Amino acid sequence: MNMYDIIYKKREGGTLKQEEIDFFIRGMCSGDIPDYQVSALLMAMFLKGMSKEETVLLTDAMKRSGDIMDLSAIKGIKADKHSTGGVGDKTTLIAAPIAAACGIPVAKMSGRGLGFTGGTIDKLESIPGFRTAMDVSEFSEQVNRIGIAIAGQTARIAPADKKLYAIRDVTATVDHFSLIASSVMSKKLASGSDAIVLDVKVGGGAFMKREEDASDLAELMVEIGNTAGKRTAALLTAMDEPLGYAVGNSLEVEEAVAALKGKGPKDLTELCIWLSGYMICFGGKADSPEQGREKAKQALLSGAALEKFRELVTAQGGDPGIIECPSRLPQPGYKAELRASQSGYITEIAAETIGFASQHAGAGRTRKEDSIDPAAGILLRKKTGDFINQGDVLASVFAANKELAEKSAKEAQQAFKLGKTPPEPQNLIKKVIE
């Protein structure tokens, strides 16, 4: 078996066998297969497509390229959630404590943000003292003790994905269903949970712009999860405007705490109830997702979810004082405000534009090794459908200095579109695939 034959076979539209895919992943990880041949095969996969069977085999090979977390020491049915990436998406900080408060063991491995999409680990690390590096025994012990742990992914979880993504990123082969699905699911399957709830974003601020494409991706990931013996569901959710009002790490932590107190934005709270409702159902604490949502609402109303978040922060070395006193979170050096140049209804707030403006203010990174400013970001003051008067504040931009803040504010201004009539309301939850 050699790489030339595998590339040629896929270039001609052939279907790769398990031994060929395993050969490719092993050789890439060991360095025996050079990057130019990896690039050639990726482009052949991108142009000729991959069958569902090939995608399942690729996912499995990527999963087996490193460590597979053994979470058998954790009691109960462990439920995980994953988002395909959006703007202002801080749902893990809310949905995970809700599910844990309802008796679901949440053993979550999360990543850092790249580009305009924020990472859960970056948000948590904006809490002073919060520690995200944990070994398996400590991770499992904490979940057994308080019902929840959120840690950073280790370098040994699906290392093939890291190598493949680095090459995909520079060869225009990122946005392909099979390659996205295998990337996401190889890490989820290696992370050891029993059930997986996927939040597949669709719209201007998502990787998938069209609902049809997002639905195809969601169906493929659900099939991969179910084939691997994990109960899996996917929610297609809107990402045309930012989720909630806050975009940026410490800003999103503050908004997540407000949501756990029952004072969060309507869209953010609704989505977290849906996600945690499925986690509660899949974890065996509800007979249906609908019943799971009712239990999720009760966990919010009773304060149990907020207390679970407090336990999580305390257990991982963070300052729980940020819950009562958000000013203990990192504070920005400068604030610039966007004001409306005319009166009217907000017909659009382009999520991607807000995401990039927040990134450029310092809240995101271009490369994984870049540092970020935890206090930087954008706080929307209005949402789509609101009526505004000329001079009203549309958003506040936070950055380390005046130049950064004002430059990002000009960029963010382009996200707002105004009209004489309010837009038609859009469904947040577009589709559920089980």
C-alpha positions in Angstrom: 0.0 0.0 0.0 1.3 3.4 -0.9 0.1 7.0 -0.7 0.2 7.6 -4.5 -2.3 4.8 -5.1 -4.7 6.1 -2.4 -4.5 9.7 -3.8 -5.1 8.4 -7.4 -8.0 6.2 -6.3 -9.8 9.1 -4.6 -9.0 11.5 -7.4 -10.8 9.1 -9.7 -13.8 9.0 -7.4 -13.1 5.7 -5.8 -14.2 4.7 -2.3 -11.4 4.3 0.3 -11.3 1.2 2.5 -10.6 1.1 6.2 -7.1 -0.1 5.7 -6.3 2.7 3.3 -7.7 5.4 5.6 -5.9 3.9 8.6 -2.7 3.8 6.5 -3.1 7.5 5.7 -3.8 8.7 9.3 -1.0 6.6 10.7 1.5 7.8 8.2 0.5 11.4 8.5 0.8 11.3 12.3 4.2 9.6 12.2 5.5 12.0 9.6 6.1 9.2 7.0 3.6 10.8 4.7 4.7 14.3 3.6 2.4 17.3 3.8 2.2 17.7 0.0 0.6 14.2 -0.3 -1.7 14.9 2.6 -2.8 18.1 0.8 -3.3 16.2 -2.4 -5.6 13.6 -0.7 -7.5 16.4 1.1 -8.2 18.2 -2.2 -9.3 14.9 -3.8 -11.7 14.3 -0.9 -13.0 17.8 -1.1 -13.6 17.7 -4.9 -14.8 14.1 -5.2 -16.6 13.8 -1.9 -16.8 11.0 0.6 -19.4 8.5 1.3 -21.0 8.2 4.8 -19.1 5.0 5.3 -15.8 6.7 4.4 -16.6 9.5 6.8 -17.3 7.1 9.6 -14.1 5.3 9.0 -12.1 8.6 8.8 -13.6 9.7 12.1 -12.8 6.4 13.8 -9.2 6.5 12.5 -8.8 10.1 13.7 -10.3 9.2 17.1 -7.8 6.3 17.5 -4.8 8.5 16.5 -4.4 9.5 20.2 -5.8 8.9 23.7 -9.4 7.8 24.2 -10.6 9.1 27.5 -11.7 6.4 29.9 -14.4 7.9 32.0 -15.8 4.6 33.4 -14.9 5.8 36.9 -17.6 8.4 36.6 -21.0 7.2 37.7 -24.1 7.7 35.6 -24.7 8.5 31.9 -22.4 11.3 30.9 -23.8 13.8 28.5 -21.8 16.3 26.5 -22.7 19.2 24.2 -20.8 20.8 21.3 -21.3 23.9 19.2 -20.0 24.3 15.7 -19.0 27.9 16.6 -20.9 31.2 16.6 -20.7 34.8 17.9 -21.6 35.4 21.5 -22.1 31.6 22.1 -21.6 31.1 25.8 -24.1 28.3 26.1 -21.8 25.7 27.7 -21.4 28.1 30.7 -25.2 27.9 31.3 -26.4 24.6 29.8 -23.7 22.5 31.5 -24.5 23.7 35.1 -28.2 23.3 34.4 -27.8 19.7 33.3 -25.4 19.0 36.3 -27.9 20.5 38.7 -30.5 18.0 37.3 -28.2 15.1 38.1 -26.4 14.6 34.8 -22.7 14.0 35.0 -21.1 16.6 32.7 -17.5 15.7 31.9 -16.7 18.3 29.2 -13.5 18.8 27.2 -13.5 22.1 25.4 -11.3 24.0 23.1 -10.0 27.6 22.5 -11.4 30.0 20.1 -10.0 30.8 16.7 -11.0 33.6 14.4 -14.3 35.2 15.2 -15.7 32.3 17.2 -15.0 32.2 20.9 -13.8 29.2 22.8 -15.3 28.0 26.1 -11.8 27.6 27.7 -10.9 31.2 26.9 -14.1 32.4 28.5 -13.5 30.3 31.7 -9.9 31.4 31.9 -11.1 35.1 32.1 -12.3 34.2 35.6 -9.4 35.0 37.9 -7.6 31.8 39.0 -9.8 29.4 36.9 -7.7 26.3 36.0 -8.5 24.3 32.9 -5.6 21.9 32.8 -6.6 18.6 34.6 -5.5 15.0 34.4 -8.0 12.2 33.9 -8.1 11.1 37.5 -8.7 14.6 38.8 -11.2 15.3 36.1 -13.2 12.1 37.0 -13.0 12.7 40.7 -14.4 16.2 40.3 -17.3 15.0 38.2 -18.1 12.3 40.8 -17.9 14.9 43.6 -19.8 17.9 42.2 -21.3 16.6 39.0 -19.4 18.7 36.5 -15.9 19.5 35.2 -14.9 21.5 32.2 -11.2 21.2 31.1 -9.1 22.0 28.1 -8.5 19.3 25.5 -5.2 17.6 25.8 -2.7 17.4 22.9 -3.3 13.6 22.9 -7.0 13.8 22.1 -7.3 13.1 18.3 -3.9 14.6 17.3 -4.7 13.6 13.7 -7.3 16.3 13.7 -4.8 19.0 14.7 -2.5 18.0 11.9 -5.2 17.7 9.3 -6.8 21.0 10.3 -3.5 22.9 10.0 -3.2 21.7 6.4 -6.9 22.2 5.6 -6.7 25.8 6.8 -4.0 26.7 4.2 -5.3 24.6 1.3 -8.9 25.8 1.1 -10.3 22.5 2.2 -11.9 23.5 5.5 -15.6 23.8 4.5 -16.5 20.2 3.5 -19.2 18.2 5.2 -17.2 15.0 5.7 -14.0 16.8 6.9 -15.9 19.0 9.3 -17.9 16.1 10.7 -14.9 13.9 11.2 -13.0 16.8 12.9 -15.8 17.5 15.3 -16.9 13.9 16.0 -13.4 12.4 16.4 -12.7 14.7 19.3 -16.2 14.2 20.8 -15.9 10.4 20.6 -12.4 10.4 22.1 -13.6 12.5 25.0 -15.5 9.6 26.5 -19.1 10.8 27.1 -22.0 8.5 26.6 -24.4 11.0 24.8 -23.8 14.0 22.6 -25.9 17.0 22.0 -24.8 19.1 19.0 -25.6 22.8 18.4 -25.2 23.3 14.6 -25.1 27.0 13.8 -26.6 28.3 10.6 -26.6 31.8 9.1 -24.3 34.7 8.5 -22.2 34.2 11.6 -21.7 30.4 11.2 -19.5 28.2 9.0 -22.7 26.9 7.4 -24.5 29.8 5.8 -27.4 27.8 4.3 -29.9 25.8 6.3 -29.8 22.9 3.7 -26.0 22.6 4.2 -26.3 22.8 8.0 -28.9 20.1 8.0 -26.7 17.8 5.9 -23.8 18.3 8.2 -26.0 17.7 11.3 -27.4 14.5 9.9 -23.9 13.2 9.1 -22.6 14.0 12.6 -25.7 12.4 14.3 -25.2 9.3 12.1 -21.5 9.1 13.1 -22.4 9.5 16.8 -25.1 6.8 16.7 -22.9 4.4 14.7 -20.3 4.8 17.4 -22.9 3.8 20.0 -23.4 7.3 21.4 -26.9 8.7 21.7 -26.7 11.8 19.6 -28.9 14.7 18.5 -28.4 17.9 16.7 -30.2 21.2 16.9 -30.0 23.6 14.0 -29.9 27.1 15.5 -29.9 30.6 14.0 -26.7 32.5 13.9 -27.5 35.6 11.8 -27.1 37.9 14.8 -25.0 37.4 17.9 -26.4 35.2 20.6 -27.4 37.4 23.5 -25.8 40.8 23.8 -22.2 40.1 24.9 -19.3 39.1 22.6 -16.0 38.7 24.3 -14.6 36.5 27.0 -15.2 38.2 30.4 -18.3 40.0 28.9 -19.8 36.6 28.1 -19.0 35.2 31.5 -20.9 38.1 33.1 -23.9 37.5 30.7 -23.8 33.8 31.5 -24.0 34.5 35.2 -27.0 36.8 34.5 -28.7 34.0 32.6 -28.1 31.6 35.5 -29.7 34.1 37.8 -32.8 34.2 35.5 -32.0 37.6 34.1 -30.3 36.7 30.8 -31.3 37.5 27.2 -34.4 35.7 25.9 -32.6 34.0 23.0 -29.7 32.8 25.0 -31.8 31.4 27.8 -34.2 29.7 25.4 -31.3 27.9 23.6 -29.7 26.8 26.8 -33.0 25.3 28.0 -33.3 23.4 24.8 -29.7 22.1 24.9 -29.8 21.1 28.6 -33.3 19.6 28.1 -31.8 17.1 25.6 -28.8 16.5 27.9 -31.2 15.8 30.8 -33.2 13.4 28.6 -30.2 11.6 27.2 -28.8 11.3 30.7 -31.8 9.4 31.9 -33.3 12.0 34.2 -36.3 12.8 31.9 -38.6 10.7 29.7 -38.5 13.2 26.9 -36.7 16.3 25.8 -39.8 18.3 26.6 -39.7 17.0 30.2 -36.0 17.7 30.2 -36.7 21.4 29.3 -39.2 21.7 32.2 -36.6 20.4 34.6 -34.1 22.8 33.1 -36.4 25.7 33.7 -36.9 24.6 37.3 -33.1 24.4 37.9 -32.8 28.0 36.7 -35.8 29.2 38.8 -34.7 27.5 42.0 -31.1 28.8 41.7 -29.7 25.3 41.6 -28.0 25.9 38.3 -26.3 29.0 39.6 -25.1 27.2 42.6 -23.7 24.4 40.4 -21.8 27.0 38.4 -20.4 28.4 41.7 -19.3 24.9 42.7 -17.6 24.5 39.3 -15.7 27.8 39.6 -14.6 27.1 43.1 -13.5 23.5 42.4 -11.2 24.7 39.5 -9.6 27.5 41.5 -11.6 30.4 40.1 -12.9 33.3 42.1 -16.6 32.7 42.9 -16.8 36.4 43.9 -17.4 37.3 40.2 -20.9 36.0 40.6 -22.0 38.7 43.0 -19.3 41.2 41.9 -18.7 41.1 38.1 -16.2 44.0 38.4 -13.7 41.3 39.7 -13.5 40.0 36.1 -10.8 41.6 33.9 -11.7 45.2 33.0 -10.9 47.0 29.7 -8.6 49.9 29.3 -11.0 51.9 27.0 -14.6 52.0 25.8 -15.9 53.4 22.5 -19.6 53.7 21.7 -21.5 53.2 18.5 -24.4 55.6 18.0 -27.3 55.4 15.5 -26.9 57.9 12.7 -30.7 57.8 12.0 -33.9 56.6 13.5 -35.6 53.3 12.5 -36.0 49.6 13.2 -32.9 47.4 13.3 -33.4 45.0 10.5 -30.1 43.2 10.8 -27.1 42.9 13.1 -24.6 40.9 11.0 -23.1 38.3 13.4 -19.9 37.7 11.4 -19.1 41.5 11.2 -19.6 41.8 15.0 -17.4 38.7 15.5 -14.5 40.0 13.5 -14.8 43.5 15.1 -14.6 41.8 18.5 -11.6 39.7 17.4 -9.8 42.8 16.1 -10.5 44.6 19.5 -8.4 41.8 21.1 -11.1 39.2 22.1 -10.1 36.6 19.5 -7.0 35.2 17.9 -5.9 34.6 14.3 -3.5 31.7 15.2 -3.9 29.2 18.0 -0.7 30.5 19.7 -1.9 34.2 19.7 -2.7 35.7 23.1 -6.1 37.4 23.7 -7.4 40.3 25.9 -10.0 38.7 28.2 -11.6 42.1 28.8 -12.0 43.0 25.1 -15.2 42.6 23.2 -18.5 44.2 22.2 -21.6 44.7 24.2 -24.8 45.2 22.1 -27.3 47.6 23.5 -30.0 46.8 21.0 -31.2 43.7 19.1 -32.8 43.0 15.7 -36.4 44.3 15.7 -35.8 47.1 18.2 -36.7 50.7 17.3 -34.0 53.2 17.8 -33.8 57.0 17.7 -30.9 58.9 16.1 -28.1 59.2 18.6 -29.1 56.1 20.6 -26.2 53.8 21.6 -26.2 50.6 19.5 -23.2 49.0 21.1 -20.1 49.5 23.3 -16.7 48.4 22.2 -14.1 47.5 24.8 -10.3 47.3 24.1 -6.9 47.9 25.7 -6.6 51.4 24.2 -8.4 54.1 22.3 -7.0 53.3 18.9 -8.1 49.6 19.0 -11.5 50.5 20.4 -12.3 53.2 17.9 -11.1 51.1 14.9 -13.2 48.1 16.0 -16.2 50.4 16.6 -16.0 51.6 13.0 -15.9 48.0 11.8 -18.9 47.0 14.1 -21.0 49.9 12.8 -21.2 48.1 9.4 -23.1 45.3 11.1 -26.2 47.3 11.8 -28.9 47.8 9.1 -31.9 50.0 9.7 -35.4 50.1 8.0 -38.8 51.8 8.3 -40.5 48.6 9.4 -39.5 45.8 11.8 -38.2 42.5 10.3 -40.2 39.3 10.4 -39.2 37.4 13.6 -37.0 34.4 13.0 -37.1 31.0 14.8 -34.1 30.4 17.0 -34.4 26.6 16.8 -34.8 25.7 13.2 -34.7 22.0 13.2 -33.9 19.0 15.5 -32.3 15.9 14.1 -32.1 12.7 16.2 
